[in-house]
């Protein structure tokens, strides 16, 4: 019975370990070569890894939420008819098995179908989804199935429909039975990456935030006039274009810190990271060479990147390499905020809600549109005076946005 010990490969970007986000297979499943078997998460992205051989899954290298180092066992295959199969013993893998008598009966090799939110809720509640009776199409486990399982408690015969306990369903969340409280939630996946990166920024940078406001009246009017020709156009492409032009004037803002060598690294390329909210947490897809693109080209790329970020379909290369980051709180955000550096970058610009306000123009007061703007910078590298000049340059372009549309570079 040939076996194959598949270890976690290096998927790039200096990866040393990855988190097992979701298993797509279980021991006993038969898989084909190149069939996706697991989702693993790095500091930047969630990546699907496929089977290198055809065979039967004998053992898994860790539970969902656990860390696996590059070169350590990820999956052990058996019944492998491949020249790469060998008799090398796999590392000891001990995964507490779920008693078969408590599982819902499934066909051999059948996958557990459930949305990521349901899988996460099950992990949070300590529930093995193999115990949950599905009612969705094609045997998919729905949120209601998990709620019913939680409300039924232990001792119920497998596969039998059960009466749900009275629960309150919160928007975009799964409600838990009273017995599930108090509960803990492990810091894993994207949240773990955010946790580590925010901690690194706090530990390694001396952060200071400058604030200003922009008269966005002309910007609002220009965007409105372009909407019939550019559906879905937002303010962010104009803001990014204004940033790139000022990064060329003030290159220290397009630098990063190399603390090991006590150097400031100035970057010729301008790659703009876009802080993007997703169901899994904050991701930062990157617009490469943003200074070489027009406003409409930037707009199209933002739409594509943010959509795929929310679908968790971005490659690691699309989430790395930024030299400056912009964070937009949008209409739902407040007037000001203090964004956190994307370490080792030395600056991040936060742009906030645009709203009607009285504006003083000369000796007159008129109603216009104002936008809050916050620049957090590493005060070890950048002094206050250049911060004022940089923000003033961005502000000037946003108040004359026609110059941004005319510029392709």
C-alpha positions in Angstrom: 0.0 0.0 0.0 2.2 2.9 -1.3 2.0 6.1 0.8 2.9 9.6 0.1 3.8 12.2 2.8 2.8 15.6 1.5 4.5 18.5 3.3 3.4 22.1 3.4 5.1 23.8 0.4 6.6 27.3 0.4 3.9 29.3 -1.4 6.0 32.3 -1.6 6.5 35.7 0.1 9.0 34.3 2.6 6.4 32.0 4.2 7.6 30.0 7.2 4.3 28.7 8.4 0.6 28.9 7.5 -2.7 28.4 9.3 -5.1 25.6 8.2 -8.2 27.6 7.5 -10.5 24.9 6.1 -10.1 21.2 5.2 -11.9 20.3 1.9 -11.3 16.6 2.6 -11.4 14.1 5.5 -9.6 10.8 6.2 -11.0 8.1 3.9 -11.7 10.5 1.1 -10.5 9.5 -2.4 -9.0 12.4 -4.3 -7.6 13.0 -7.7 -4.3 14.8 -8.5 -4.7 18.6 -8.7 -8.0 18.4 -6.7 -8.1 21.1 -4.0 -7.8 19.6 -0.6 -7.2 22.5 1.9 -7.3 26.2 2.4 -4.3 27.7 4.2 -3.9 31.3 5.4 -0.8 33.4 5.4 -0.4 37.0 6.7 -1.8 38.2 3.4 -4.2 35.7 1.8 -6.1 32.5 1.9 -4.7 30.0 -0.7 -6.1 26.7 -1.9 -3.6 23.8 -2.1 -4.3 20.9 -4.4 -3.3 17.2 -4.1 0.0 16.4 -5.7 -1.0 12.8 -6.3 -4.2 10.7 -6.6 -5.0 8.5 -3.7 -6.9 8.1 -0.4 -6.5 10.5 2.5 -5.0 8.6 5.4 -4.3 11.5 7.9 -4.4 15.3 8.1 -1.6 17.3 9.5 -3.6 19.5 11.9 -7.0 20.8 12.9 -8.6 23.9 11.3 -7.1 26.9 13.0 -3.8 25.2 13.8 -0.4 26.3 12.4 1.8 24.1 10.2 5.4 25.0 9.3 6.8 24.8 5.8 8.2 21.3 5.3 6.0 19.7 8.0 3.4 17.1 7.2 0.2 18.5 5.7 -1.5 15.3 4.4 -0.6 11.6 4.3 -1.9 9.8 1.2 -2.3 6.0 0.8 -3.2 3.8 -2.1 -1.0 6.1 -4.2 -0.2 4.8 -7.7 2.4 7.4 -8.5 6.2 7.3 -9.0 6.5 9.9 -6.3 5.0 7.6 -3.7 7.5 6.4 -1.1 7.6 4.6 2.1 9.0 7.5 4.2 7.2 7.5 7.5 5.0 10.5 8.1 5.4 12.6 11.3 3.2 11.6 14.2 -0.2 13.1 13.7 -2.8 12.8 16.4 -6.2 14.2 15.7 -9.0 13.3 18.2 -11.5 11.4 16.2 -15.2 12.2 16.4 -17.1 9.0 17.5 -18.8 7.5 14.5 -21.9 6.8 16.5 -22.4 10.6 16.9 -21.9 11.5 13.2 -24.5 11.9 10.6 -24.2 9.0 8.2 -22.6 10.1 4.9 -21.4 8.3 1.8 -17.7 7.4 1.6 -15.7 10.3 0.5 -18.6 12.7 0.6 -17.6 16.3 1.5 -19.2 18.4 4.1 -20.9 21.3 2.4 -21.3 24.5 4.4 -20.6 28.2 3.9 -17.5 29.7 5.5 -19.6 31.6 8.1 -21.3 28.4 9.2 -17.9 26.6 9.4 -16.5 29.4 11.5 -19.6 29.5 13.8 -19.2 25.7 14.3 -15.6 26.0 15.2 -16.4 28.8 17.7 -19.1 26.6 19.3 -16.8 23.5 19.3 -19.1 21.6 17.0 -17.9 19.0 14.4 -20.0 19.6 11.3 -20.1 15.8 10.7 -22.5 15.7 13.6 -24.9 18.2 12.1 -27.9 17.0 10.0 -28.0 19.0 6.7 -31.3 20.3 5.2 -29.9 22.5 2.4 -29.8 21.7 -1.3 -27.3 18.9 -2.1 -26.8 18.1 1.6 -25.5 21.6 2.5 -25.4 22.5 6.1 -27.3 25.7 6.7 -27.0 28.2 9.5 -30.4 27.0 10.7 -29.1 23.4 10.9 -26.3 24.5 13.1 -28.7 26.5 15.3 -30.9 23.4 15.6 -28.0 21.2 16.5 -26.9 23.7 19.2 -30.4 23.9 20.6 -30.9 20.2 20.7 -27.9 19.4 23.0 -26.2 16.0 23.4 -27.8 12.6 23.3 -30.0 13.1 20.2 -29.8 10.3 17.7 -27.8 11.2 14.6 -29.7 12.2 11.5 -32.9 12.9 13.3 -34.6 16.3 12.9 -34.6 18.1 16.1 -36.6 21.0 17.6 -34.6 24.2 17.7 -34.2 26.0 21.0 -35.6 29.5 21.1 -32.8 31.8 19.9 -32.5 35.3 18.5 -30.9 35.7 15.1 -28.6 38.7 14.9 -27.9 40.4 11.6 -25.1 38.5 9.7 -24.3 36.5 12.7 -25.3 33.1 14.1 -27.1 33.1 17.4 -25.9 30.6 20.0 -27.9 28.7 22.6 -27.6 29.9 26.2 -25.4 26.9 27.0 -22.8 28.3 24.6 -22.2 31.3 26.8 -19.8 32.5 28.0 -17.7 31.4 25.0 -14.3 32.1 23.6 -13.2 32.7 20.0 -9.7 31.8 18.9 -7.7 34.5 17.1 -7.1 32.7 13.8 -7.0 33.3 10.1 -7.2 36.8 8.8 -7.8 38.1 12.3 -4.6 36.6 13.5 -2.7 38.3 10.7 -4.3 41.6 11.5 -3.5 41.1 15.2 0.2 40.5 14.4 0.6 43.3 11.9 -1.1 45.9 14.2 1.1 44.8 17.1 4.2 45.1 14.9 3.2 48.7 13.8 2.6 49.7 17.5 5.9 48.2 18.6 8.1 49.4 15.8 6.9 52.8 14.9 6.3 56.1 16.7 3.0 57.1 15.1 1.6 60.6 14.9 -1.4 61.7 13.0 -2.0 65.0 11.2 -5.5 66.1 10.2 -7.0 68.5 7.7 -10.2 68.9 5.7 -10.7 69.2 1.9 -13.3 71.3 0.1 -14.6 68.5 -2.0 -17.4 70.5 -3.7 -15.7 70.5 -7.1 -14.8 66.8 -6.7 -18.4 65.9 -5.9 -19.6 67.8 -9.0 -17.0 66.2 -11.3 -17.8 62.7 -10.1 -21.5 63.3 -10.7 -20.9 64.5 -14.2 -18.8 61.4 -15.0 -21.1 58.8 -13.5 -23.2 58.4 -16.7 -20.0 57.4 -18.5 -18.3 55.5 -15.6 -20.9 53.5 -13.6 -19.9 52.9 -10.0 -17.1 55.5 -10.0 -16.2 56.4 -6.4 -14.0 59.2 -5.0 -11.2 56.8 -4.1 -9.5 56.8 -7.6 -9.2 60.6 -7.6 -7.7 60.4 -4.1 -5.2 57.8 -5.1 -4.2 59.8 -8.2 -3.6 62.9 -6.0 -1.6 60.8 -3.6 0.7 59.3 -6.3 1.5 62.7 -7.7 2.5 64.0 -4.3 4.5 60.8 -3.5 6.7 61.8 -6.5 7.3 65.3 -5.0 7.9 64.0 -1.5 9.5 60.5 -1.9 10.1 60.0 1.9 6.4 59.2 2.1 6.9 56.4 -0.4 9.6 54.7 1.7 9.9 52.0 4.3 12.1 51.3 7.3 14.8 48.6 7.5 15.4 48.6 11.2 18.0 45.8 11.1 20.3 47.9 8.9 19.1 51.3 10.2 18.2 52.4 6.7 15.3 54.2 5.0 14.5 52.5 1.8 13.1 54.8 -0.9 11.0 53.1 -3.5 11.0 54.1 -7.2 7.8 52.2 -7.9 4.5 53.5 -6.4 2.3 50.6 -5.2 -0.8 51.7 -3.4 -2.4 49.4 -0.8 -6.2 49.8 -0.4 -7.5 48.8 3.1 -10.6 46.7 2.3 -13.1 45.4 4.8 -14.2 41.8 4.2 -16.3 39.3 6.2 -13.0 37.7 7.4 -11.4 41.0 8.4 -9.2 43.7 6.9 -7.3 42.9 3.7 -5.0 45.3 1.7 -5.0 44.5 -2.0 -2.3 46.5 -3.9 -2.6 48.6 -7.1 0.9 48.2 -8.6 2.4 51.2 -10.4 -0.6 53.4 -9.6 1.3 56.5 -10.8 1.3 55.1 -14.3 -2.5 54.7 -14.5 -5.3 57.1 -15.2 -8.2 57.8 -12.8 -10.5 55.5 -14.7 -7.9 52.7 -14.9 -7.4 52.9 -11.2 -11.2 52.8 -10.7 -11.5 49.6 -12.7 -8.7 48.0 -10.8 -10.1 49.0 -7.4 -13.4 47.4 -8.4 -11.8 44.2 -9.5 -9.4 43.9 -6.5 -11.9 44.7 -3.8 -14.5 42.3 -5.3 -12.0 39.4 -5.4 -10.8 40.4 -1.9 -14.3 39.9 -0.5 -14.5 36.6 -2.4 -11.1 35.5 -1.0 -9.8 35.0 -4.5 -6.7 37.2 -4.4 -3.3 35.7 -5.0 -0.6 36.5 -2.3 1.3 38.6 -4.9 -1.8 40.9 -5.1 -1.7 41.5 -1.3 2.0 42.3 -1.0 4.5 45.0 -2.1 2.6 48.2 -1.2 4.7 51.2 -0.6 1.9 53.5 0.7 -1.5 52.7 2.0 -4.9 54.5 1.8 -7.8 53.8 4.1 -11.2 55.1 3.3 -13.9 54.9 5.9 -16.6 56.0 3.4 -20.0 57.3 4.1 -20.5 55.1 7.0 -17.4 56.3 8.7 -16.8 59.3 11.0 -15.3 62.7 10.3 -11.8 61.8 11.4 -9.8 58.7 12.5 -6.2 57.7 13.2 -5.3 55.0 10.8 -2.6 52.5 11.8 0.6 52.2 9.7 1.0 49.2 7.4 4.5 48.5 8.8 7.2 48.8 7.5 5.6 51.6 5.5 6.1 55.1 7.0 2.8 56.7 6.2 -0.9 55.9 5.6 -3.6 58.4 4.5 -7.1 58.0 5.9 -10.0 59.7 4.0 -13.4 60.0 5.6 -17.0 61.0 5.1 -17.9 63.7 2.6 -20.8 65.8 3.9 -22.4 69.2 3.4 -21.0 71.9 5.5 -20.9 75.8 5.6 -17.7 76.8 3.9 -16.0 80.2 4.1 -15.0 81.4 0.6 -13.3 84.8 0.8 -15.6 86.9 2.8 -18.7 84.8 2.1 -20.2 81.6 3.6 -21.7 79.1 1.2 -22.9 75.5 1.5 -20.4 73.0 0.1 -18.9 69.5 0.6 -16.1 68.9 3.1 -14.1 65.7 3.5 -12.0 64.8 6.6 -8.4 63.6 5.9 -5.9 62.0 8.4 -2.3 61.2 7.7 -0.6 58.9 10.2 3.2 58.8 9.8 6.3 57.4 11.6 7.7 60.3 13.4 11.1 58.7 13.6 11.4 59.1 9.9 9.2 62.1 8.9 8.9 65.4 10.7 5.8 67.5 11.0 6.7 70.2 8.4 6.8 67.8 5.4 3.5 66.2 6.5 1.8 69.6 6.1 3.3 70.1 2.6 2.3 66.5 1.6 -1.3 66.9 2.8 -1.5 70.4 1.3 -0.5 69.0 -2.1 -3.1 66.2 -1.9 -5.7 68.8 -0.8 -4.9 71.2 -3.7 -5.3 68.5 -6.3 -8.6 67.2 -4.8 -10.0 70.8 -4.8 -9.0 71.0 -8.5 -9.9 67.5 -9.6 -10.0 68.3 -13.3 -6.2 68.2 -13.2 -6.4 64.6 -12.1 -8.6 63.5 -14.9 -6.4 65.1 -17.5 -3.3 63.4 -16.2 -2.5 59.8 -17.3 0.7 59.8 -15.2 
